[in-house]
Amino acid sequence: MLKSSLLSASAAVLAAVTLAGCMTTSSVGLRPSQPVARADDNASLYGLFLAGRAAMDLGHGQEAADYLTRASEAQPGETFLKESAFTAALVAGDVHRAAGLAPDASDSTQSMQKLGRLTQAVDDLAIGDGRRAEALLVGDPLGPPHRSASALLLPWAAAEAGDWKTALSLQDAHGDRLITEVSLLNQALLFERNHRYADADAAFRKLMTDGDGASLYTASYGEYLERRGRKADADAIYVAALKADPTSHGVLAARARLAAGKAAPAAPSLTEGAAQALLAPAALFLADKQQELGLAYLRLVLRLDPQRDEAWLLVGDSMAQAGDVEAARGAYNHPQPGSPDYLGARARLIETYQQTSDAPIVLKLAEDTVKASPGDPDALTLLADALRTSERYQDSADVLDQLITARGDAASWDLYYMRGVALEQAGQWPAAERDLKKALSLKPDEPDILNYLGYSWIDRGEQVKEGKAMIEKALATKPDSGAIVDSLGWAYYRMGDYDQSVQQLERATELEPADAEINNHLGDAYWRAGRRTEAGFQWRRVLTLQPDAKLRAEVEAKLRDGGPADNTPKSSVAAG
């Protein structure tokens, strides 16, 4: 089947370039997509609670916090209500309100008390009250799971309070390698802020030498060197980093800025530095599938630095995973042109538009991205894929021509694969076949190439046995891919083995029950196997699955005329 291989082409584009309640926040700039059940001023405690939960379920975080706060105020001794109001406000991104609702020792569990203290410390630091923030962090030490966050925030709070002895001391990371490295980065940046430049340089060099993720700190060190007027040294570490990872947007942007003679970014403010430090434990929570804590930490990061684009990307990912597409789109819209995260955010934003009817939106987003980042290869790759989705296949191939020509021998397999797909859809099979073979030579075991080329051969009645073997190889790598199982079923269909075709296509529909093309193939296989009633049922089902106009016309003709006219599918290549 070619349809999901086309989706895989989109996935290749994105590669190149959860959480409680699906909370939205006014800081994301979203409007409610559905009305929320409202409780009047005289509502019962139970009514307020239900209204709050309804708002949470709909992703309306601010309204949820409003209702739950009112419920908590109406029943001040009820721990569960206060904790619910606090959590709703925090996850919604209203950190200042959450700080005011933070549970204390008299009315909450230890875990909620710790998160409440951390929230209060962040809010205090955000408003410039370093003394109170430091006191909250150094009093009764915050243990797991907030110990790392406390250790990373304390130096910034101490610096805000003027306690430079504490600010410049390395905190105990309790054996956590990543936290050790982030603490060293904190120290380097704070040494710079304290005008102890030799100490700052030594800390940066130790980080680059000993750190497991030295490339993560290249931009920070390079910017520091630029601020100190050591532009040649900065360029040297940028070049070294790009040898290890030529696609690093942050380093590429830094080197381009340096080459253009532009000034380096200013040293981070105390709140910006604290936000950068807190991002590490937030990412760790998300990696460990602790989605609610991860999102709560991201909200704390954004309270300290609302322009921290990495955090907005992670918020968007969390919202997308939770199914709150509108909130995800709002988060992905935050990074602006010029940000190292802009293109990644645009790719993720485009990925949220999956329906065929969304093609004009996708194309507009891609065109705007190219305008904002002219000549950027990742932006052009997004445009090529959007043009293909809009069925402007030759235009897509033309954009990919530019990319492949510009990269020469370094052009990657996915560019040839994408151009092969576009050319095949444009009806230029010989050129498409060359590109698909070239992609396969560069990536011999890639299942999407194997499936697309193998299916194309089979559908044309060319090299059917070889195409079937390629599909079987792809299926060995991705055994639960409905699209590849469909391709194998279609291979049996083209070979005249209708019983085997039915068996494989039935499994394909189990894996992808809402795919119109797979259901169409199963209907054809049923018909050839003599199961006419079941064939009619499958074709009628196709019409309920929003097929494109060509597939709809084909299926209506089969229902009207009594089955496929011959053994040749009329829409399978063009579908998708």
C-alpha positions as CSV (number, residue, x, y, z in Angstrom):
1,M,0.0,0.0,0.0
2,L,1.3,3.4,-0.9
3,K,-0.8,5.6,1.3
4,S,1.0,5.0,4.5
5,S,4.3,5.1,2.7
6,L,3.3,8.6,1.8
7,L,2.7,9.3,5.5
8,S,6.1,7.8,6.2
9,A,7.5,10.4,3.7
10,S,5.9,13.0,5.9
11,A,7.5,11.3,9.0
12,A,10.9,11.5,7.3
13,V,10.3,15.3,6.9
14,L,9.6,15.7,10.6
15,A,12.7,13.6,11.4
16,A,14.8,15.9,9.3
17,V,13.8,19.1,10.7
18,T,0.5,13.8,29.1
19,L,-0.9,14.1,31.2
20,A,-3.5,15.2,33.6
21,G,-6.6,16.8,32.2
22,C,-5.3,18.1,28.9
23,M,-4.9,21.6,30.4
24,T,-5.0,24.8,28.3
25,T,-3.9,28.1,29.6
26,S,-4.6,31.7,28.7
27,S,-0.8,32.1,28.2
28,V,-1.1,29.7,25.3
29,G,-3.6,32.1,23.7
30,L,-6.4,29.6,23.0
31,R,-10.1,30.0,23.0
32,P,-12.4,27.2,24.3
33,S,-13.5,24.9,21.6
34,Q,-16.6,23.8,23.5
35,P,-18.8,25.4,26.1
36,V,-18.1,24.5,29.7
37,A,-20.8,23.6,32.2
38,R,-21.1,26.6,34.4
39,A,-22.0,26.9,38.1
40,D,-23.8,30.0,39.3
41,D,-22.8,32.0,42.3
42,N,-25.0,29.9,44.6
43,A,-23.8,26.6,43.3
44,S,-23.3,23.8,45.6
45,L,-19.9,22.5,46.6
46,Y,-20.5,19.4,44.5
47,G,-21.6,21.5,41.6
48,L,-18.5,23.6,41.7
49,F,-16.4,20.4,41.8
50,L,-18.2,18.9,38.9
51,A,-17.9,22.1,36.9
52,G,-14.2,22.2,37.6
53,R,-13.7,18.6,36.5
54,A,-15.8,19.2,33.4
55,A,-13.5,22.2,32.6
56,M,-10.5,20.0,33.1
57,D,-11.8,17.3,30.8
58,L,-12.4,19.9,28.1
59,G,-8.9,21.4,28.5
60,H,-10.0,24.7,30.0
61,G,-7.4,25.0,32.7
62,Q,-8.2,28.5,33.9
63,E,-11.9,27.8,34.3
64,A,-11.1,24.5,36.1
65,A,-8.9,26.4,38.5
66,D,-11.6,29.0,39.1
67,Y,-14.3,26.5,40.0
68,L,-12.0,24.3,42.1
69,T,-10.6,27.4,43.9
70,R,-14.2,28.4,44.8
71,A,-14.9,24.9,45.9
72,S,-11.9,24.9,48.1
73,E,-12.7,28.3,49.6
74,A,-16.3,27.0,50.4
75,Q,-14.8,24.0,52.2
76,P,-11.4,25.2,53.5
77,G,-10.8,22.1,55.6
78,E,-11.1,19.7,52.6
79,T,-7.6,18.7,51.6
80,F,-8.6,17.1,48.3
81,L,-10.3,20.2,47.0
82,K,-7.3,22.5,47.8
83,E,-4.9,20.0,46.2
84,S,-7.2,19.8,43.1
85,A,-7.3,23.6,42.8
86,F,-3.6,23.9,43.2
87,T,-2.9,21.2,40.6
88,A,-5.4,22.6,38.1
89,A,-3.8,26.1,38.4
90,L,-0.3,24.8,38.1
91,V,-0.8,22.5,35.1
92,A,-2.9,25.2,33.4
93,G,0.2,27.5,33.7
94,D,-1.2,29.9,36.2
95,V,1.8,29.5,38.5
96,H,1.2,32.7,40.5
97,R,-2.3,31.5,41.5
98,A,-1.0,28.0,42.2
99,A,1.6,29.5,44.5
100,G,-1.2,31.1,46.5
101,L,-3.0,27.8,46.7
102,A,0.0,25.7,47.6
103,P,-0.9,23.2,50.3
104,D,0.9,23.5,53.6
105,A,1.8,21.0,56.3
106,S,-1.6,21.2,58.0
107,D,-3.7,20.1,55.1
108,S,-1.8,18.0,52.6
109,T,0.4,15.1,51.9
110,Q,4.2,15.4,51.9
111,S,4.4,15.1,48.1
112,M,2.0,17.9,47.6
113,Q,3.7,20.1,50.2
114,K,7.0,19.7,48.4
115,L,5.6,20.6,45.0
116,G,3.8,23.5,46.7
117,R,7.1,24.8,48.2
118,L,8.9,24.5,44.9
119,T,6.0,26.3,43.1
120,Q,6.2,29.1,45.7
121,A,10.0,29.4,45.3
122,V,9.7,29.7,41.6
123,D,7.0,32.3,41.8
124,D,9.0,34.3,44.3
125,L,12.1,34.1,42.1
126,A,10.0,35.2,39.1
127,I,8.9,38.4,41.0
128,G,12.4,39.1,42.2
129,D,12.0,38.0,45.9
130,G,15.2,36.0,46.0
131,R,15.4,36.0,49.8
132,R,12.1,34.2,50.2
133,A,12.9,31.8,47.3
134,E,16.2,30.9,48.9
135,A,14.6,30.4,52.3
136,L,12.0,28.0,50.8
137,L,14.8,26.0,49.1
138,V,17.3,25.7,51.9
139,G,14.9,25.3,54.9
140,D,13.6,21.7,55.1
141,P,15.4,20.2,52.1
142,L,13.1,19.0,49.3
143,G,13.6,15.3,48.9
144,P,12.7,13.1,45.9
145,P,11.3,13.7,43.4
146,H,12.0,17.5,43.7
147,R,15.5,17.3,45.2
148,S,17.2,17.9,41.8
149,A,15.1,20.9,41.0
150,S,15.8,22.4,44.4
151,A,19.5,22.0,43.9
152,L,19.4,23.5,40.5
153,L,17.2,26.5,41.5
154,L,19.0,27.4,44.7
155,P,22.1,29.1,43.1
156,W,19.9,31.4,41.1
157,A,17.7,32.2,44.1
158,A,20.8,32.9,46.2
159,A,22.2,35.2,43.5
160,E,19.0,37.1,43.5
161,A,19.2,37.4,47.2
162,G,22.9,38.6,47.0
163,D,24.2,35.4,48.7
164,W,27.1,34.8,46.3
165,K,28.8,32.2,48.5
166,T,25.8,29.9,48.1
167,A,25.2,30.9,44.5
168,L,28.7,30.0,43.4
169,S,28.9,26.7,45.3
170,L,28.3,23.4,43.4
171,Q,25.2,21.7,44.9
172,D,25.1,18.0,45.8
173,A,23.6,16.1,42.8
174,H,23.4,12.8,44.7
175,G,25.1,11.0,41.9
176,D,22.9,12.2,39.1
177,R,25.3,12.8,36.2
178,L,23.0,15.2,34.3
179,I,22.3,17.3,37.4
180,T,26.0,17.5,38.0
181,E,26.5,18.9,34.6
182,V,23.7,21.4,34.8
183,S,25.0,22.5,38.1
184,L,28.4,23.1,36.5
185,L,26.7,25.1,33.8
186,N,24.9,27.1,36.5
187,Q,28.3,27.8,38.1
188,A,29.9,28.9,34.9
189,L,27.1,31.4,34.1
190,L,27.0,32.7,37.6
191,F,30.8,33.2,37.7
192,E,30.4,35.3,34.5
193,R,27.7,37.3,36.2
194,N,29.9,37.8,39.2
195,H,32.7,39.0,36.8
196,R,35.0,36.1,37.7
197,Y,35.8,35.3,34.1
198,A,38.8,33.0,34.6
199,D,36.6,30.8,36.9
200,A,33.8,30.9,34.4
201,D,36.1,29.8,31.6
202,A,37.5,27.0,33.7
203,A,34.0,25.8,34.6
204,F,33.0,25.8,30.9
205,R,36.1,24.0,29.8
206,K,35.5,21.3,32.5
207,L,31.9,20.9,31.3
208,M,33.1,20.5,27.7
209,T,35.8,18.1,28.6
210,D,34.0,15.9,31.2
211,G,30.3,16.3,30.3
212,D,28.6,13.3,28.7
213,G,26.5,15.7,26.6
214,A,29.2,18.3,25.8
215,S,27.4,19.2,22.5
216,L,24.4,20.4,24.6
217,Y,26.6,23.1,26.2
218,T,28.5,24.2,23.0
219,A,26.2,27.2,22.3
220,S,26.3,28.4,25.9
221,Y,30.1,28.3,25.9
222,G,30.5,29.8,22.5
223,E,28.2,32.7,23.4
224,Y,30.2,33.3,26.5
225,L,33.4,33.4,24.4
226,E,31.8,35.8,22.0
227,R,30.8,38.1,24.8
228,R,34.4,38.1,26.0
229,G,35.6,39.0,22.5
230,R,37.1,35.6,21.8
231,K,35.4,35.1,18.4
232,A,38.0,32.8,16.9
233,D,37.8,30.5,19.9
234,A,34.0,30.5,19.7
235,D,34.1,29.6,16.0
236,A,36.5,26.8,16.7
237,I,34.1,25.1,19.1
238,Y,31.2,25.6,16.8
239,V,33.1,23.9,13.9
240,A,34.0,21.0,16.2
241,A,30.4,20.6,17.3
242,L,29.1,20.7,13.7
243,K,31.6,17.9,12.7
244,A,29.9,15.7,15.4
245,D,26.4,16.9,14.5
246,P,26.0,18.8,11.2
247,T,22.3,19.3,11.8
248,S,22.5,21.1,15.1
249,H,20.2,24.1,14.6
250,G,21.5,25.9,17.7
251,V,25.1,25.7,16.7
252,L,24.4,26.4,13.0
253,A,22.5,29.5,14.1
254,A,25.3,30.6,16.4
255,R,27.9,30.2,13.7
256,A,25.8,32.0,11.1
257,R,25.4,34.9,13.6
258,L,29.1,35.0,14.3
259,A,29.9,35.0,10.5
260,A,27.5,37.9,10.0
261,G,29.3,39.9,12.6
262,K,26.2,40.2,14.9
263,A,26.5,40.5,18.6
264,A,26.3,37.5,20.8
265,P,23.2,37.0,23.0
266,A,23.4,38.7,26.3
267,A,24.2,36.5,29.3
268,P,21.0,35.0,30.7
269,S,19.2,36.9,33.5
270,L,18.8,35.2,36.8
271,T,15.3,34.0,36.0
272,E,16.4,32.9,32.5
273,G,19.2,30.9,33.9
274,A,16.9,29.3,36.5
275,A,14.5,28.4,33.8
276,Q,17.3,26.8,31.7
277,A,18.4,24.8,34.7
278,L,14.9,23.6,35.6
279,L,14.3,22.4,32.1
280,A,16.6,19.4,32.7
281,P,14.5,17.7,35.5
282,A,11.3,18.6,33.5
283,A,12.7,16.6,30.5
284,L,13.7,13.8,32.7
285,F,10.2,13.5,34.1
286,L,8.8,13.4,30.6
287,A,11.3,10.8,29.5
288,D,10.3,8.6,32.5
289,K,6.7,8.9,31.5
290,Q,5.8,11.0,34.5
291,Q,3.7,13.3,32.3
292,E,1.9,15.3,35.0
293,L,5.0,16.2,36.9
294,G,6.8,16.9,33.6
295,L,4.1,19.3,32.5
296,A,4.0,21.0,35.9
297,Y,7.8,21.6,35.7
298,L,7.4,23.0,32.2
299,R,4.9,25.5,33.6
300,L,7.4,26.5,36.3
301,V,10.1,26.9,33.6
302,L,7.8,29.2,31.6
303,R,6.9,31.2,34.7
304,L,10.6,32.0,35.0
305,D,11.2,32.6,31.3
306,P,8.0,32.8,29.0
307,Q,10.3,32.9,25.9
308,R,12.0,29.5,26.6
309,D,11.1,27.9,23.3
310,E,12.4,24.4,24.2
311,A,9.8,24.4,27.0
312,W,7.0,25.4,24.6
313,L,8.0,22.5,22.3
314,L,7.8,20.0,25.2
315,V,4.4,21.5,26.3
316,G,3.2,21.1,22.8
317,D,4.4,17.5,22.7
318,S,2.7,16.7,26.0
319,M,-0.6,18.3,24.9
320,A,-0.5,16.4,21.5
321,Q,0.1,13.2,23.4
322,A,-2.8,13.9,25.6
323,G,-5.1,14.6,22.6
324,D,-5.5,18.3,23.2
325,V,-4.6,19.3,19.7
326,E,-5.6,23.0,20.0
327,A,-3.4,23.4,23.1
328,A,-0.6,21.7,21.3
329,R,-0.9,24.1,18.3
330,G,-0.9,27.1,20.6
331,A,2.3,25.9,22.2
332,Y,4.0,25.2,18.9
333,N,3.0,28.7,17.7
334,H,5.2,30.3,20.3
335,P,8.7,30.0,18.8
336,Q,9.2,32.8,16.3
337,P,11.5,33.1,13.2
338,G,15.1,33.4,14.3
339,S,14.7,31.0,17.2
340,P,16.7,27.8,16.9
341,D,13.5,25.9,17.7
342,Y,11.3,27.7,15.1
343,L,11.6,25.0,12.4
344,G,11.1,22.2,14.8
345,A,8.0,23.9,16.1
346,R,6.7,24.4,12.6
347,A,7.2,20.8,11.7
348,R,5.3,19.7,14.8
349,L,2.6,22.2,14.2
350,I,2.1,20.9,10.6
351,E,2.0,17.4,12.0
352,T,-1.1,18.2,14.0
353,Y,-3.0,18.7,10.7
354,Q,-3.7,15.1,9.6
355,Q,-7.0,15.3,7.6
356,T,-7.1,15.5,3.8
357,S,-9.1,18.6,4.2
358,D,-6.3,20.2,6.1
359,A,-4.0,20.3,3.0
360,P,-4.5,24.0,2.3
361,I,-3.7,24.9,5.9
362,V,-0.5,22.7,5.8
363,L,0.6,24.3,2.5
364,K,0.1,27.8,3.9
365,L,2.0,27.0,7.0
366,A,4.9,25.6,5.0
367,E,5.0,28.5,2.6
368,D,5.0,31.0,5.5
369,T,7.9,28.9,7.1
370,V,9.9,29.2,3.9
371,K,9.3,33.0,3.8
372,A,10.5,33.3,7.4
373,S,13.5,31.0,6.8
374,P,14.4,31.5,3.1
375,G,16.8,28.9,1.7
376,D,16.7,26.8,4.9
377,P,16.8,23.1,3.8
378,D,14.4,22.0,6.5
379,A,11.9,24.7,5.6
380,L,12.1,23.6,2.0
381,T,11.7,20.0,2.9
382,L,8.5,20.9,4.8
383,L,7.3,22.8,1.7
384,A,8.0,19.8,-0.6
385,D,6.0,17.5,1.6
386,A,3.1,20.1,1.8
387,L,3.1,20.4,-2.0
388,R,2.8,16.7,-2.3
389,T,0.0,16.6,0.2
390,S,-1.8,19.2,-1.9
391,E,-1.3,17.0,-4.9
392,R,1.1,19.4,-6.5
393,Y,3.4,16.6,-7.2
394,Q,5.7,18.2,-9.8
395,D,6.1,21.3,-7.7
396,S,7.1,19.0,-4.8
397,A,9.6,17.2,-7.0
398,D,11.0,20.6,-8.2
399,V,11.7,21.7,-4.6
400,L,13.4,18.4,-3.9
401,D,15.5,18.8,-7.0
402,Q,16.9,22.0,-5.4
403,L,17.7,20.2,-2.2
404,I,19.4,17.2,-3.8
405,T,21.4,19.4,-6.2
406,A,22.5,21.6,-3.3
407,R,23.7,18.7,-1.2
408,G,25.3,16.7,-4.0
409,D,26.8,13.5,-2.9
410,A,25.8,14.2,0.6
411,A,22.0,14.1,-0.3
412,S,20.3,11.7,2.1
413,W,18.1,8.7,1.3
414,D,15.0,10.4,2.5
415,L,15.3,13.2,-0.1
416,Y,15.5,10.6,-2.9
417,Y,12.6,8.7,-1.4
418,M,10.4,11.8,-1.1
419,R,11.3,12.8,-4.7
420,G,10.5,9.3,-5.9
421,V,7.1,9.4,-4.2
422,A,6.3,12.8,-5.8
423,L,7.4,11.7,-9.2
424,E,5.5,8.4,-9.0
425,Q,2.4,10.4,-8.0
426,A,3.0,12.8,-11.0
427,G,3.0,9.8,-13.3
428,Q,6.7,9.9,-14.1
429,W,7.4,6.3,-13.2
430,P,10.9,5.7,-14.8
431,A,12.3,8.8,-12.9
432,A,10.5,7.7,-9.8
433,E,11.9,4.2,-10.0
434,R,15.4,5.6,-10.3
435,D,15.0,7.7,-7.2
436,L,13.5,4.9,-5.2
437,K,16.3,2.5,-6.2
438,K,18.8,5.2,-5.3
439,A,17.2,5.7,-1.9
440,L,17.3,1.9,-1.4
441,S,20.9,1.8,-2.3
442,L,21.6,4.3,0.5
443,K,19.3,2.7,3.0
444,P,18.9,-1.0,2.0
445,D,16.8,-2.1,5.0
446,E,14.5,0.8,5.2
447,P,11.0,-0.7,5.3
448,D,9.2,2.3,3.8
449,I,11.3,2.3,0.7
450,L,11.0,-1.5,0.4
451,N,7.3,-1.3,0.7
452,Y,6.8,1.6,-1.7
453,L,9.0,0.2,-4.5
454,G,7.8,-3.3,-4.0
455,Y,4.1,-2.3,-4.1
456,S,4.7,-0.1,-7.1
457,W,6.2,-3.0,-9.0
458,I,3.4,-5.4,-8.0
459,D,0.6,-2.9,-8.9
460,R,2.1,-2.5,-12.3
461,G,2.6,-6.2,-12.9
462,E,6.3,-5.8,-13.0
463,Q,8.8,-7.9,-11.0
464,V,5.9,-9.2,-8.9
465,K,7.9,-11.9,-7.1
466,E,10.8,-9.5,-6.3
467,G,8.4,-6.9,-5.1
468,K,6.6,-9.4,-2.9
469,A,10.0,-10.4,-1.4
470,M,10.8,-6.8,-0.7
471,I,7.4,-6.3,1.1
472,E,8.0,-9.4,3.2
473,K,11.4,-8.0,4.2
474,A,9.7,-4.7,5.2
475,L,7.1,-6.6,7.1
476,A,9.8,-8.5,9.1
477,T,10.9,-5.1,10.4
478,K,7.5,-3.6,10.9
479,P,5.2,-6.6,11.5
480,D,2.3,-4.6,12.8
481,S,2.2,-2.1,9.9
482,G,-1.3,-2.2,8.4
483,A,0.0,-0.6,5.3
484,I,2.7,-3.2,4.7
485,V,0.3,-6.1,5.5
486,D,-2.0,-4.5,2.9
487,S,0.8,-4.5,0.4
488,L,1.5,-8.2,1.0
489,G,-2.2,-9.0,0.6
490,W,-2.3,-7.0,-2.7
491,A,0.7,-9.0,-3.9
492,Y,-1.2,-12.2,-3.4
493,Y,-4.2,-10.6,-5.1
494,R,-2.1,-9.7,-8.2
495,M,-0.7,-13.2,-8.2
496,G,-4.2,-14.7,-8.2
497,D,-4.0,-16.3,-4.7
498,Y,-7.2,-14.8,-3.5
499,D,-7.6,-16.9,-0.3
500,Q,-4.2,-15.7,0.9
501,S,-5.0,-12.2,-0.2
502,V,-8.2,-12.2,1.9
503,Q,-6.3,-13.6,4.9
504,Q,-3.7,-10.8,4.8
505,L,-6.1,-8.0,3.9
506,E,-8.4,-9.0,6.8
507,R,-5.5,-8.6,9.1
508,A,-4.6,-5.3,7.5
509,T,-8.1,-4.0,8.2
510,E,-7.8,-5.1,11.8
511,L,-4.6,-3.1,12.1
512,E,-6.0,-0.1,10.2
513,P,-9.8,-0.4,10.4
514,A,-10.5,3.2,9.3
515,D,-8.3,3.2,6.2
516,A,-10.5,3.5,3.1
517,E,-7.9,2.0,0.7
518,I,-7.3,-1.1,2.7
519,N,-11.0,-1.7,3.0
520,N,-11.3,-1.3,-0.8
521,H,-8.6,-3.8,-1.4
522,L,-10.4,-6.3,0.9
523,G,-13.6,-5.8,-1.0
524,D,-11.8,-6.6,-4.2
525,A,-10.2,-9.7,-2.7
526,Y,-13.6,-10.9,-1.4
527,W,-15.1,-10.5,-4.8
528,R,-12.4,-12.5,-6.6
529,A,-12.7,-15.2,-3.9
530,G,-16.4,-15.5,-4.7
531,R,-17.6,-13.8,-1.5
532,R,-19.8,-11.3,-3.2
533,T,-22.0,-10.2,-0.3
534,E,-18.9,-9.5,1.9
535,A,-17.3,-7.6,-1.0
536,G,-20.4,-5.3,-1.2
537,F,-20.3,-4.8,2.5
538,Q,-16.6,-3.7,2.4
539,W,-17.2,-1.3,-0.5
540,R,-20.1,0.3,1.2
541,R,-17.9,0.6,4.3
542,V,-15.3,2.5,2.2
543,L,-17.9,5.1,1.4
544,T,-18.3,5.8,5.1
545,L,-14.6,6.4,5.6
546,Q,-14.3,9.7,3.7
547,P,-12.4,8.4,0.6
548,D,-11.0,10.9,-1.8
549,A,-13.0,11.7,-4.9
550,K,-11.2,9.2,-7.2
551,L,-11.6,6.3,-4.8
552,R,-15.2,7.2,-4.1
553,A,-16.0,7.1,-7.8
554,E,-14.2,3.8,-8.3
555,V,-16.1,2.2,-5.4
556,E,-19.5,3.5,-6.5
557,A,-18.8,2.1,-10.0
558,K,-18.0,-1.4,-8.5
559,L,-21.3,-1.3,-6.5
560,R,-23.2,-0.2,-9.5
561,D,-21.6,-2.5,-12.1
562,G,-21.1,-5.6,-9.9
563,G,-17.4,-5.7,-9.0
564,P,-14.1,-4.7,-10.4
565,A,-14.0,-4.8,-14.2
566,D,-10.7,-6.7,-14.2
567,N,-7.8,-7.7,-12.1
568,T,-6.2,-4.3,-12.1
569,P,-6.8,-1.8,-9.3
570,K,-7.6,1.7,-10.6
571,S,-6.9,3.9,-7.5
572,S,-4.3,2.1,-5.4
573,V,-1.3,4.0,-6.8
574,A,-2.8,7.4,-6.6
575,A,-4.5,6.9,-3.2
576,G,-3.1,9.1,-0.5
